[in-house]
Amino acid sequence: MKGSEERLPPTPPPSSASRAMKSNKSTNTKPELALRRQLFRRGLRYRVGYRIVLPEHAVRPDIVFTRHKLAIFVDGCFWHGCPQHCRMPSDPSGYWHQKIDRNRKRDVTVTEVLGTAGWTVFRVWEHESAEAVAEAIHAALASSASAKRRSATMPRQVR
């Protein structure tokens, strides 16, 4: 996978936009923390920084429910190209356009790879309501748990 990634043009010369973008955190962002608080309030316990290793890819989602094989990514509107809020900086070298396009493609690949491996993937935009997302995740986990209980209590067929 790594060998097939396209190269970005050279980093643009330092500008105020580049400095501001470099100072953004990649983990423990406000939207991620808000979602984690909402999940915790609902009695849900999760893992943070958990690395999922698959044969063709290694992934580190923002929040993971290992028993339910549920991976949650809280995507920033700028970095992942939110159609509603992403404003591309004016950049003559095309660096930021290529970077965000590459992030989008990686997001699609990661979602497909995890789905193929039996994981459920939630992709959440940073602008979405943490309460609404937590409720959707709670519902998905509840239906997953009830399906597992039903299959565990079903009698086995004897041949």
DSSP file with accessible surface (Angstrom, degrees, kcal/mol):
  #  RESIDUE AA STRUCTURE BP1 BP2  ACC     N-H-->O    O-->H-N    N-H-->O    O-->H-N    TCO  KAPPA ALPHA  PHI   PSI    X-CA   Y-CA   Z-CA
    1    1 A M    >         0   0  112      0, 0.0     3,-0.7     0, 0.0     4,-0.5   0.000 360.0 360.0 360.0 -43.4    0.0    0.0    0.0
    2    2 A K  G >   +     0   0  178      1,-0.2     3,-1.2     2,-0.2     0, 0.0   0.877 360.0  55.6 -63.2 -37.7    2.7    2.5    0.9
    3    3 A G  G 3  S+     0   0   81      1,-0.2    -1,-0.2     3,-0.0     0, 0.0   0.768 103.3  56.0 -67.1 -23.8    4.5    2.1   -2.4
    4    4 A S  G <  S+     0   0  101     -3,-0.7    -1,-0.2     2,-0.1    -2,-0.2   0.563  80.7 110.4 -87.6  -6.8    1.4    3.0   -4.4
    5    5 A E  S <  S-     0   0   97     -3,-1.2     2,-0.2    -4,-0.5    -3,-0.0  -0.438  70.6-121.6 -70.3 139.0    0.8    6.4   -2.6
    6    6 A E        -     0   0   87     -2,-0.1     2,-0.3     1,-0.1    -1,-0.1  -0.497  27.3-112.8 -79.1 151.1    1.4    9.4   -4.8
    7    7 A R        -     0   0  225     -2,-0.2    -1,-0.1     1,-0.1    91,-0.0  -0.597  23.5-127.9 -84.9 144.8    4.0   11.9   -3.7
    8    8 A L        -     0   0   40     -2,-0.3     3,-0.1     1,-0.1    87,-0.1  -0.545  30.6-102.4 -83.5 154.1    3.0   15.4   -2.6
    9    9 A P        -     0   0   29      0, 0.0    -1,-0.1     0, 0.0    84,-0.0  -0.258  62.3 -66.3 -65.7 166.1    4.7   18.4   -4.2
   10   10 A P        -     0   0  111      0, 0.0    85,-0.1     0, 0.0    83,-0.0  -0.176  67.7 -86.3 -53.7 149.3    7.3   20.1   -2.0
   11   11 A T        -     0   0   91     -3,-0.1     0, 0.0     1,-0.1     0, 0.0  -0.305  52.0-108.6 -57.2 135.8    6.0   21.7    1.2
   12   12 A P        -     0   0   15      0, 0.0     3,-0.1     0, 0.0    -1,-0.1  -0.260  43.5 -85.8 -65.3 157.4    4.9   25.2    0.4
   13   13 A P        -     0   0  103      0, 0.0     5,-0.2     0, 0.0     0, 0.0  -0.284  63.9 -78.8 -59.9 150.4    7.0   28.1    1.8
   14   14 A P        +     0   0  110      0, 0.0     2,-0.3     0, 0.0     3,-0.0  -0.224  64.2 161.8 -55.2 132.3    6.1   29.0    5.4
   15   15 A S     >  -     0   0   49     -3,-0.1     4,-2.4     1,-0.1     5,-0.2  -0.898  55.3 -98.1-140.5 173.9    3.0   31.1    5.6
   16   16 A S  H  > S+     0   0   89     -2,-0.3     4,-2.3     1,-0.2     5,-0.2   0.896 124.2  52.1 -65.1 -34.8    0.6   32.0    8.3
   17   17 A A  H  > S+     0   0   35      2,-0.2     4,-2.6     1,-0.2    -1,-0.2   0.937 109.7  48.1 -65.8 -44.7   -1.8   29.3    7.0
   18   18 A S  H  > S+     0   0    6      2,-0.2     4,-2.2     1,-0.2    -2,-0.2   0.922 112.3  49.1 -62.2 -43.1    0.9   26.7    7.1
   19   19 A R  H  X S+     0   0  152     -4,-2.4     4,-1.3     1,-0.2    -1,-0.2   0.931 112.6  47.8 -62.0 -43.4    1.9   27.6   10.6
   20   20 A A  H  < S+     0   0   54     -4,-2.3     4,-0.4    -5,-0.2     3,-0.3   0.917 112.7  48.4 -64.6 -41.5   -1.7   27.6   11.8
   21   21 A M  H >< S+     0   0   25     -4,-2.6     3,-0.9     1,-0.2    -1,-0.2   0.860 108.1  54.1 -69.9 -34.4   -2.4   24.2   10.2
   22   22 A K  H 3< S+     0   0  155     -4,-2.2    -1,-0.2     1,-0.2    -2,-0.2   0.792 102.5  58.8 -68.1 -27.2    0.7   22.6   11.6
   23   23 A S  T 3< S+     0   0   89     -4,-1.3    -1,-0.2    -3,-0.3     2,-0.2   0.575  80.8 108.7 -82.3  -6.5   -0.3   23.7   15.1
   24   24 A N  S <  S-     0   0   89     -3,-0.9     2,-0.1    -4,-0.4     5,-0.0  -0.498  71.9-122.4 -70.4 138.5   -3.6   21.7   14.9
   25   25 A K        -     0   0  135     -2,-0.2    -1,-0.1     1,-0.1     3,-0.1  -0.430  12.4-156.5 -79.0 154.0   -3.7   18.6   17.1
   26   26 A S  S    S+     0   0  106      1,-0.1     2,-0.3    -2,-0.1     3,-0.2   0.634  76.7  35.9-103.5 -19.3   -4.3   15.2   15.6
   27   27 A T  S    S+     0   0   80      1,-0.2    -1,-0.1    22,-0.0    35,-0.0  -0.918 110.3  25.2-130.0 161.3   -5.6   13.4   18.8
   28   28 A N  S    S+     0   0   64     -2,-0.3    -1,-0.2     1,-0.1     2,-0.1   0.875  78.0 170.0  55.4  41.7   -7.7   14.5   21.7
   29   29 A T     >  -     0   0   35     -3,-0.2     4,-2.9     1,-0.1     5,-0.3  -0.361  48.8-103.5 -75.9 164.5   -9.4   17.2   19.7
   30   30 A K  H  > S+     0   0  182      1,-0.2     4,-2.5     2,-0.2     5,-0.2   0.916 121.8  47.6 -57.6 -46.7  -12.4   19.1   21.1
   31   31 A P  H  > S+     0   0   31      0, 0.0     4,-2.1     0, 0.0    -1,-0.2   0.909 113.5  48.8 -63.4 -37.5  -14.9   17.2   18.9
   32   32 A E  H  > S+     0   0    4      2,-0.2     4,-2.6     1,-0.2    -2,-0.2   0.933 112.5  47.3 -66.2 -44.8  -13.3   13.8   19.8
   33   33 A L  H  X S+     0   0   51     -4,-2.9     4,-2.5     2,-0.2    -1,-0.2   0.892 110.4  52.9 -64.5 -38.5  -13.3   14.6   23.6
   34   34 A A  H  X S+     0   0   30     -4,-2.5     4,-2.1    -5,-0.3    -1,-0.2   0.925 111.0  46.8 -63.1 -42.2  -16.9   15.8   23.4
   35   35 A L  H  X S+     0   0    4     -4,-2.1     4,-2.5     2,-0.2    -2,-0.2   0.930 111.3  51.0 -65.5 -43.9  -17.9   12.5   21.8
   36   36 A R  H  X S+     0   0   41     -4,-2.6     4,-2.6     1,-0.2    -2,-0.2   0.911 109.0  51.9 -61.4 -39.8  -15.9   10.4   24.3
   37   37 A R  H  X S+     0   0  130     -4,-2.5     4,-2.4     1,-0.2    -1,-0.2   0.926 110.3  48.4 -61.0 -43.7  -17.7   12.3   27.1
   38   38 A Q  H  X S+     0   0   22     -4,-2.1     4,-1.1     2,-0.2    -2,-0.2   0.898 112.2  48.3 -64.9 -40.3  -21.1   11.5   25.7
   39   39 A L  H  <>S+     0   0    0     -4,-2.5     5,-2.2     1,-0.2     3,-0.5   0.924 111.7  49.9 -65.4 -42.8  -20.2    7.8   25.2
   40   40 A F  H ><5S+     0   0  110     -4,-2.6     3,-2.0     1,-0.2    -2,-0.2   0.900 105.7  56.6 -63.7 -40.6  -18.9    7.6   28.8
   41   41 A R  H 3<5S+     0   0  167     -4,-2.4    -1,-0.2     1,-0.3    -2,-0.2   0.792 103.3  55.5 -60.2 -29.4  -22.1    9.2   30.1
   42   42 A R  T 3<5S-     0   0   64     -4,-1.1    -1,-0.3    -3,-0.5    -2,-0.2   0.330 123.6-106.4 -85.4   5.4  -24.0    6.5   28.5
   43   43 A G  T < 5S+     0   0   49     -3,-2.0     2,-0.4     1,-0.3    -3,-0.2   0.613  73.1 143.3  83.1  12.0  -22.0    3.9   30.3
   44   44 A L      < -     0   0   24     -5,-2.2     2,-0.4    -6,-0.2    -1,-0.3  -0.705  35.0-157.7 -89.8 134.9  -20.0    2.8   27.3
   45   45 A R        +     0   0  143     -2,-0.4     2,-0.2    -3,-0.1    -5,-0.0  -0.933  20.6 164.9-114.3 138.8  -16.4    2.0   27.7
   46   46 A Y        -     0   0   58     -2,-0.4     2,-0.4    19,-0.1    19,-0.2  -0.782  33.1-106.6-141.9 176.2  -14.0    2.1   24.8
   47   47 A R  B     -A   64   0A 137     17,-2.8    17,-2.3    -2,-0.2     2,-0.4  -0.908  21.6-157.4-115.5 145.5  -10.4    2.2   23.8
   48   48 A V  S    S+     0   0   65     -2,-0.4    15,-0.2    15,-0.2    14,-0.1  -0.959  78.3  14.0-119.9 136.9   -8.4    5.2   22.6
   49   49 A G  S    S+     0   0   34     12,-0.6     2,-0.4    13,-0.4    -1,-0.1   0.686  83.0 159.1  75.9  17.9   -5.2    4.8   20.5
   50   50 A Y        -     0   0   83     11,-0.3     2,-0.6    -3,-0.1    -1,-0.2  -0.597  34.0-140.3 -79.2 128.5   -5.9    1.1   19.9
   51   51 A R        -     0   0  135     -2,-0.4     2,-0.7     9,-0.2     9,-0.2  -0.792   8.5-157.1 -94.9 122.2   -4.1   -0.1   16.8
   52   52 A I  E     -D   59   0B   7      7,-3.4     7,-2.9    -2,-0.6     2,-0.6  -0.887  10.6-160.5 -98.2 116.6   -5.9   -2.5   14.5
   53   53 A V  E     +D   58   0B 101     -2,-0.7     5,-0.2     5,-0.2    -2,-0.0  -0.888  14.1 174.2-104.7 120.3   -3.5   -4.6   12.6
   54   54 A L  E >   -D   57   0B  25      3,-3.0     3,-0.7    -2,-0.6    60,-0.0  -0.805  46.0-101.7-116.8 161.9   -4.8   -6.2    9.4
   55   55 A P  T 3  S+     0   0  131      0, 0.0     3,-0.1     0, 0.0    -1,-0.1   0.879 120.2  25.5 -53.9 -39.3   -2.8   -8.2    6.8
   56   56 A E  T 3  S+     0   0   94      1,-0.2     2,-0.3    57,-0.1    57,-0.0   0.468 129.1  23.9-105.4   0.5   -2.7   -5.3    4.4
   57   57 A H  E <   -D   54   0B  36     -3,-0.7    -3,-3.0    56,-0.1     2,-0.4  -0.989  54.6-146.9-162.1 147.8   -3.1   -2.3    6.6
   58   58 A A  E     -D   53   0B  42     -2,-0.3     2,-0.3    -5,-0.2    -5,-0.2  -0.983  26.7-175.6-119.6 134.8   -2.6   -1.0   10.2
   59   59 A V  E     -D   52   0B  10     -7,-2.9    -7,-3.4    -2,-0.4    -2,-0.0  -0.964  21.9-161.2-133.4 146.1   -5.1    1.5   11.4
   60   60 A R        -     0   0  144     -2,-0.3    -9,-0.2    -9,-0.2   -11,-0.0  -0.775  19.9-165.4-127.7  87.6   -5.5    3.6   14.6
   61   61 A P        -     0   0    2      0, 0.0   -12,-0.6     0, 0.0   -11,-0.3  -0.195  29.5-117.1 -65.5 165.6   -9.1    4.8   14.9
   62   62 A D  S    S+     0   0   27     10,-1.2   -13,-0.4     1,-0.2     2,-0.4   0.896  98.9  14.8 -70.6 -40.3  -10.0    7.6   17.3
   63   63 A I  E    S- B   0  72A   0      9,-1.9     9,-3.0   -15,-0.2     2,-0.4  -0.999  72.3-170.1-138.0 137.1  -12.3    5.4   19.4
   64   64 A V  E     -AB  47  71A   1    -17,-2.3   -17,-2.8    -2,-0.4     2,-0.7  -0.994  19.8-164.0-134.3 135.2  -12.6    1.6   19.3
   65   65 A F  E  >> - B   0  70A  10      5,-2.8     5,-2.2    -2,-0.4     4,-0.6  -0.930  18.5-172.1-109.2  98.6  -15.1   -0.9   20.8
   66   66 A T  T >45S+     0   0   46     -2,-0.7     3,-0.9     1,-0.2    -1,-0.2   0.890  77.0  52.0 -65.9 -43.9  -13.0   -4.1   20.4
   67   67 A R  T 345S+     0   0  211      1,-0.3    -1,-0.2     2,-0.1    -2,-0.0   0.843 117.8  38.9 -62.9 -33.2  -15.6   -6.7   21.4
   68   68 A H  T 345S-     0   0   51     -3,-0.2    -1,-0.3     2,-0.1    52,-0.2   0.439 106.5-126.7 -94.3  -3.6  -18.1   -5.3   18.9
   69   69 A K  T <<5 +     0   0   86     -3,-0.9    51,-3.0    -4,-0.6     2,-0.5   0.945  56.5 151.6  53.1  55.0  -15.5   -4.6   16.3
   70   70 A L  E   < -Bc  65 120A   5     -5,-2.2    -5,-2.8    49,-0.2     2,-0.4  -0.975  26.2-170.0-120.5 121.9  -16.6   -1.0   16.0
   71   71 A A  E     -Bc  64 121A   0     49,-2.9    51,-2.7    -2,-0.5     2,-0.5  -0.940   3.7-162.7-114.5 133.4  -14.1    1.7   14.9
   72   72 A I  E     -Bc  63 122A   0     -9,-3.0    -9,-1.9    -2,-0.4   -10,-1.2  -0.968   4.3-169.7-121.0 130.2  -14.9    5.4   15.1
   73   73 A F  E     - c   0 123A  19     49,-2.7    51,-2.9    -2,-0.5     2,-0.8  -0.974  10.9-155.7-117.2 125.4  -13.1    8.1   13.2
   74   74 A V  E     - c   0 124A  16     -2,-0.5     2,-0.4    49,-0.2    51,-0.2  -0.885  22.6-158.0-100.0 103.2  -13.8   11.8   14.1
   75   75 A D  E     - c   0 125A   8     49,-3.3    51,-2.1    -2,-0.8     2,-0.2  -0.711  11.8-127.7 -91.5 131.4  -12.7   13.6   10.9
   76   76 A G     >  -     0   0   16     -2,-0.4     4,-2.0    49,-0.2     6,-0.2  -0.509  18.0-128.1 -72.9 140.6  -11.8   17.2   10.9
   77   77 A C  T  4>S+     0   0    6     -2,-0.2     5,-2.6     1,-0.2     4,-0.4   0.891 105.4  39.1 -59.9 -42.2  -13.7   19.3    8.3
   78   78 A F  T >45S+     0   0   37      3,-0.2     3,-1.1     2,-0.2    -1,-0.2   0.977 117.0  46.5 -72.4 -53.0  -10.5   20.8    6.8
   79   79 A W  T 345S+     0   0   62      1,-0.3    -2,-0.2     2,-0.1    -1,-0.2   0.769 121.7  36.0 -65.9 -26.7   -8.2   17.8    6.8
   80   80 A H  T 3<5S-     0   0   30     -4,-2.0    -1,-0.3    23,-0.1    -2,-0.2   0.326 112.4-111.4-112.7   7.7  -10.7   15.3    5.4
   81   81 A G  T < 5 -     0   0    3     -3,-1.1    -3,-0.2    -4,-0.4    -4,-0.1   0.923  31.5-156.3  71.4  49.7  -12.5   17.7    3.0
   82   82 A C     >< -     0   0    3     -5,-2.6     4,-2.3    -6,-0.2    -1,-0.2  -0.367  12.0-141.4 -56.6 126.8  -16.0   18.1    4.5
   83   83 A P  T  4 S+     0   0  119      0, 0.0    -1,-0.2     0, 0.0    -2,-0.0   0.775  99.1  46.4 -64.7 -21.5  -18.3   19.1    1.6
   84   84 A Q  T  4 S+     0   0  138      1,-0.1    -2,-0.1     3,-0.0    -7,-0.0   0.846 129.5  13.3 -88.2 -36.1  -20.1   21.5    3.9
   85   85 A H  T  4 S+     0   0   92     -8,-0.1     2,-0.4     2,-0.0    -7,-0.1   0.547  85.6 115.8-122.8 -11.1  -17.2   23.3    5.6
   86   86 A C     <  -     0   0   29     -4,-2.3     2,-0.6    -9,-0.1    -8,-0.1  -0.524  37.6-174.7 -72.5 120.9  -13.9   22.7    3.9
   87   87 A R        -     0   0  213     -2,-0.4    -6,-0.0     0, 0.0    -5,-0.0  -0.970  19.9-137.6-113.5 115.9  -12.4   25.8    2.5
   88   88 A M        -     0   0   59     -2,-0.6     2,-0.1     1,-0.1     3,-0.0  -0.526  20.3-120.9 -72.7 135.6   -9.3   25.2    0.5
   89   89 A P        -     0   0   26      0, 0.0     2,-0.6     0, 0.0     8,-0.1  -0.409  31.9-100.6 -71.0 152.4   -6.5   27.7    1.0
   90   90 A S        +     0   0  126     -2,-0.1     0, 0.0     6,-0.0     0, 0.0  -0.666  57.5 164.7 -73.8 118.6   -5.2   29.6   -2.0
   91   91 A D    >   -     0   0   26     -2,-0.6     3,-1.1     1,-0.1     6,-0.1  -0.883  31.3-163.5-144.6 105.4   -2.1   27.7   -2.8
   92   92 A P  T 3  S+     0   0  141      0, 0.0    -1,-0.1     0, 0.0    -2,-0.0   0.805  91.6  56.7 -64.5 -25.1   -0.3   28.1   -6.1
   93   93 A S  T 3  S-     0   0   57      1,-0.1    -2,-0.0   -84,-0.0   -82,-0.0   0.715 101.2-131.2 -80.6 -16.7    1.7   24.9   -5.6
   94   94 A G    <>  +     0   0   20     -3,-1.1     4,-2.2   -86,-0.0     5,-0.2   0.572  64.1 134.4  79.7   8.8   -1.4   22.7   -5.1
   95   95 A Y  H  >  +     0   0   29      1,-0.2     4,-2.4     2,-0.2     5,-0.2   0.934  70.0  43.2 -58.1 -51.7    0.1   21.1   -2.0
   96   96 A W  H  > S+     0   0   21      1,-0.2     4,-2.5     2,-0.2     5,-0.3   0.877 111.8  53.8 -69.1 -35.4   -3.0   21.4    0.2
   97   97 A H  H  > S+     0   0   76      1,-0.2     4,-2.3     2,-0.2    -1,-0.2   0.943 112.9  43.7 -62.0 -46.0   -5.4   20.3   -2.6
   98   98 A Q  H  X S+     0   0   72     -4,-2.2     4,-2.4     2,-0.2    -2,-0.2   0.894 112.7  52.8 -66.3 -39.6   -3.3   17.1   -3.1
   99   99 A K  H  X S+     0   0   43     -4,-2.4     4,-2.3    -5,-0.2    -2,-0.2   0.942 112.2  43.8 -62.5 -47.0   -2.9   16.5    0.6
  100  100 A I  H  X S+     0   0    0     -4,-2.5     4,-2.4     2,-0.2    -1,-0.2   0.908 112.9  52.1 -68.8 -38.5   -6.7   16.6    1.3
  101  101 A D  H  X S+     0   0   64     -4,-2.3     4,-2.3    -5,-0.3    -1,-0.2   0.913 110.1  49.4 -61.3 -41.3   -7.5   14.5   -1.8
  102  102 A R  H  X S+     0   0   54     -4,-2.4     4,-2.5     2,-0.2    -2,-0.2   0.904 109.1  52.0 -65.8 -39.1   -5.0   11.9   -0.6
  103  103 A N  H  X S+     0   0    6     -4,-2.3     4,-2.5     1,-0.2    -2,-0.2   0.922 109.3  50.5 -61.0 -43.5   -6.6   12.0    2.9
  104  104 A R  H  X S+     0   0   96     -4,-2.4     4,-2.0     2,-0.2    -2,-0.2   0.919 111.0  47.9 -60.4 -46.0  -10.0   11.4    1.4
  105  105 A K  H  X S+     0   0  116     -4,-2.3     4,-2.4     1,-0.2    -1,-0.2   0.905 111.3  50.6 -62.8 -40.9   -8.8    8.5   -0.7
  106  106 A R  H  X S+     0   0  102     -4,-2.5     4,-3.0     1,-0.2     5,-0.2   0.909 107.2  54.6 -63.7 -39.6   -7.1    7.0    2.4
  107  107 A D  H  X S+     0   0   16     -4,-2.5     4,-2.3     2,-0.2    -1,-0.2   0.922 109.6  46.8 -58.9 -45.0  -10.4    7.3    4.4
  108  108 A V  H  X S+     0   0   82     -4,-2.0     4,-2.4     2,-0.2    -2,-0.2   0.940 113.7  48.2 -63.1 -45.4  -12.2    5.4    1.7
  109  109 A T  H  X S+     0   0   44     -4,-2.4     4,-2.9     2,-0.2     5,-0.2   0.936 112.1  48.4 -61.8 -46.5   -9.5    2.7    1.6
  110  110 A V  H  X S+     0   0    9     -4,-3.0     4,-2.7     1,-0.2     5,-0.3   0.922 111.4  50.2 -61.8 -43.2   -9.4    2.3    5.4
  111  111 A T  H  X S+     0   0   48     -4,-2.3     4,-2.4    -5,-0.2    -1,-0.2   0.927 113.4  46.1 -62.3 -43.2  -13.2    2.1    5.6
  112  112 A E  H  X S+     0   0  122     -4,-2.4     4,-2.6     2,-0.2    -2,-0.2   0.929 112.9  49.0 -65.5 -44.3  -13.2   -0.6    2.9
  113  113 A V  H  X S+     0   0   14     -4,-2.9     4,-1.6     1,-0.2    -2,-0.2   0.928 114.0  45.3 -63.8 -44.8  -10.4   -2.6    4.5
  114  114 A L  H  <>S+     0   0    0     -4,-2.7     5,-2.8    -5,-0.2    -1,-0.2   0.915 112.6  51.8 -65.2 -41.5  -12.0   -2.6    8.0
  115  115 A G  H ><5S+     0   0   41     -4,-2.4     3,-1.6    -5,-0.3    -2,-0.2   0.917 108.3  51.1 -60.7 -41.7  -15.4   -3.5    6.5
  116  116 A T  H 3<5S+     0   0  122     -4,-2.6    -1,-0.2     1,-0.3    -2,-0.2   0.858 106.9  55.0 -63.9 -32.8  -13.9   -6.4    4.7
  117  117 A A  T 3<5S-     0   0   35     -4,-1.6    -1,-0.3    -5,-0.2    -2,-0.2   0.368 127.5 -98.4 -83.6   5.3  -12.3   -7.6    7.9
  118  118 A G  T < 5S+     0   0   48     -3,-1.6     2,-0.3     1,-0.3    -3,-0.2   0.573  79.2 134.9  93.1   9.9  -15.7   -7.6    9.7
  119  119 A W      < -     0   0   28     -5,-2.8     2,-0.5    -6,-0.2    -1,-0.3  -0.650  50.9-135.0 -91.7 149.0  -15.5   -4.2   11.4
  120  120 A T  E     -c   70   0A  77    -51,-3.0   -49,-2.9    -2,-0.3     2,-0.5  -0.882  24.2-154.6 -97.4 134.0  -18.2   -1.6   11.5
  121  121 A V  E     -c   71   0A  33     -2,-0.5     2,-0.5   -51,-0.2   -49,-0.2  -0.948  12.0-167.2-118.0 128.4  -16.9    1.9   10.8
  122  122 A F  E     -c   72   0A  46    -51,-2.7   -49,-2.7    -2,-0.5     2,-0.5  -0.969   5.8-167.1-108.2 123.8  -18.4    5.1   11.9
  123  123 A R  E     -c   73   0A  67     -2,-0.5     2,-0.4   -51,-0.2   -49,-0.2  -0.965  11.2-173.5-111.0 122.5  -17.0    8.2   10.2
  124  124 A V  E     -c   74   0A  10    -51,-2.9   -49,-3.3    -2,-0.5     2,-0.2  -0.948  20.0-133.1-121.9 132.8  -18.1   11.4   12.0
  125  125 A W  E >   -c   75   0A  65     -2,-0.4     3,-1.8   -51,-0.2   -49,-0.2  -0.606  25.2-121.1 -79.8 148.1  -17.5   15.0   10.9
  126  126 A E  T 3  S+     0   0   84    -51,-2.1   -50,-0.1     1,-0.3    -1,-0.1   0.768 110.6  58.3 -61.3 -23.6  -16.2   17.3   13.6
  127  127 A H  T 3  S+     0   0   72      2,-0.1    -1,-0.3     3,-0.0     2,-0.1   0.592  82.7 105.8 -85.0  -7.6  -19.3   19.6   13.2
  128  128 A E  S <  S-     0   0   82     -3,-1.8     2,-0.2     1,-0.1    -4,-0.0  -0.418  86.2 -93.7 -74.0 149.7  -21.8   16.8   14.0
  129  129 A S     >  -     0   0   69      1,-0.2     4,-2.4    -2,-0.1     5,-0.2  -0.409  25.7-147.2 -65.1 125.1  -23.5   16.9   17.3
  130  130 A A  H  > S+     0   0   22     -2,-0.2     4,-2.7     1,-0.2     5,-0.2   0.877  98.6  53.7 -61.9 -36.2  -21.7   14.7   19.8
  131  131 A E  H  > S+     0   0  118      2,-0.2     4,-2.2     1,-0.2    -1,-0.2   0.930 109.9  45.8 -64.9 -46.1  -25.0   13.8   21.5
  132  132 A A  H  > S+     0   0   62      2,-0.2     4,-2.1     1,-0.2    -2,-0.2   0.918 115.1  47.2 -64.8 -42.1  -26.6   12.6   18.3
  133  133 A V  H  X S+     0   0   12     -4,-2.4     4,-2.6     2,-0.2     5,-0.2   0.930 111.2  51.0 -66.0 -43.7  -23.5   10.6   17.2
  134  134 A A  H  X S+     0   0    0     -4,-2.7     4,-2.8     1,-0.2    -1,-0.2   0.895 109.6  51.4 -61.5 -38.0  -23.2    9.0   20.7
  135  135 A E  H  X S+     0   0   95     -4,-2.2     4,-2.4     2,-0.2    -1,-0.2   0.917 110.3  48.4 -65.4 -41.8  -26.9    8.0   20.5
  136  136 A A  H  X S+     0   0   49     -4,-2.1     4,-2.3     2,-0.2    -2,-0.2   0.913 113.4  47.3 -64.6 -40.6  -26.4    6.4   17.1
  137  137 A I  H  X S+     0   0    0     -4,-2.6     4,-2.7     2,-0.2     5,-0.2   0.929 110.8  51.7 -66.5 -43.7  -23.3    4.5   18.3
  138  138 A H  H  X S+     0   0   65     -4,-2.8     4,-2.4     1,-0.2    -2,-0.2   0.920 110.9  48.4 -59.2 -43.4  -25.1    3.4   21.5
  139  139 A A  H  X S+     0   0   55     -4,-2.4     4,-2.5     2,-0.2     5,-0.2   0.912 111.1  50.2 -64.1 -41.6  -28.0    2.1   19.3
  140  140 A A  H  X S+     0   0   29     -4,-2.3     4,-2.2     1,-0.2    -2,-0.2   0.916 112.1  47.3 -64.5 -40.8  -25.6    0.3   17.0
  141  141 A L  H  X S+     0   0    9     -4,-2.7     4,-2.6     2,-0.2    -2,-0.2   0.901 111.2  51.5 -67.5 -38.7  -23.8   -1.4   20.0
  142  142 A A  H  X S+     0   0   52     -4,-2.4     4,-2.5    -5,-0.2    -2,-0.2   0.923 112.0  45.5 -65.1 -42.4  -27.1   -2.4   21.5
  143  143 A S  H  X S+     0   0   71     -4,-2.5     4,-2.1     2,-0.2    -1,-0.2   0.888 113.1  51.1 -69.6 -34.6  -28.4   -4.0   18.3
  144  144 A S  H  X S+     0   0   35     -4,-2.2     4,-2.0    -5,-0.2    -2,-0.2   0.927 111.6  47.4 -65.4 -42.1  -25.0   -5.7   17.9
  145  145 A A  H  X S+     0   0   24     -4,-2.6     4,-2.4     1,-0.2    -2,-0.2   0.915 111.9  49.2 -67.6 -40.6  -25.1   -7.1   21.5
  146  146 A S  H  X S+     0   0   32     -4,-2.5     4,-2.4     1,-0.2    -1,-0.2   0.888 109.8  52.0 -69.3 -34.4  -28.7   -8.3   21.1
  147  147 A A  H  X S+     0   0   42     -4,-2.1     4,-2.2     2,-0.2    -1,-0.2   0.910 110.2  49.0 -65.6 -38.9  -27.8  -10.1   17.9
  148  148 A K  H  X S+     0   0   99     -4,-2.0     4,-2.0     2,-0.2    -2,-0.2   0.910 110.8  50.0 -66.7 -39.8  -24.9  -11.8   19.6
  149  149 A R  H  X S+     0   0  156     -4,-2.4     4,-1.7     2,-0.2    -2,-0.2   0.916 110.0  51.1 -64.4 -41.6  -27.1  -12.9   22.5
  150  150 A R  H  X S+     0   0  149     -4,-2.4     4,-1.0     1,-0.2    -2,-0.2   0.932 112.0  45.8 -62.0 -43.3  -29.7  -14.3   20.1
  151  151 A S  H  < S+     0   0   79     -4,-2.2    -1,-0.2     1,-0.2    -2,-0.2   0.851 111.6  52.9 -71.0 -28.9  -27.1  -16.3   18.2
  152  152 A A  H  < S+     0   0   83     -4,-2.0    -1,-0.2     1,-0.2    -2,-0.2   0.822 113.1  43.2 -75.1 -27.9  -25.6  -17.5   21.5
  153  153 A T  H  < S+     0   0  113     -4,-1.7    -1,-0.2    -5,-0.2    -2,-0.2   0.548  87.7 107.2 -95.6  -7.2  -28.9  -18.8   22.8
  154  154 A M  S  < S-     0   0  127     -4,-1.0     2,-0.1    -3,-0.2    -3,-0.0  -0.490  78.6-110.3 -70.8 138.7  -30.2  -20.4   19.6
  155  155 A P        -     0   0  123      0, 0.0     2,-0.3     0, 0.0    -1,-0.1  -0.392  31.5-119.2 -69.0 145.7  -30.1  -24.2   19.7
  156  156 A R        -     0   0  231     -2,-0.1     2,-0.3     1,-0.1    -3,-0.0  -0.622  23.8-117.5 -84.5 145.5  -27.5  -25.9   17.5
  157  157 A Q        -     0   0  184     -2,-0.3     2,-0.5     1,-0.0    -1,-0.1  -0.640  23.7-146.2 -82.7 137.7  -28.6  -28.2   14.8
  158  158 A V              0   0  140     -2,-0.3    -1,-0.0     0, 0.0     0, 0.0  -0.876 360.0 360.0-104.8 133.0  -27.4  -31.8   15.2
  159  159 A R              0   0  283     -2,-0.5     0, 0.0     0, 0.0     0, 0.0  -0.640 360.0 360.0 -95.5 360.0  -26.7  -33.7   12.1
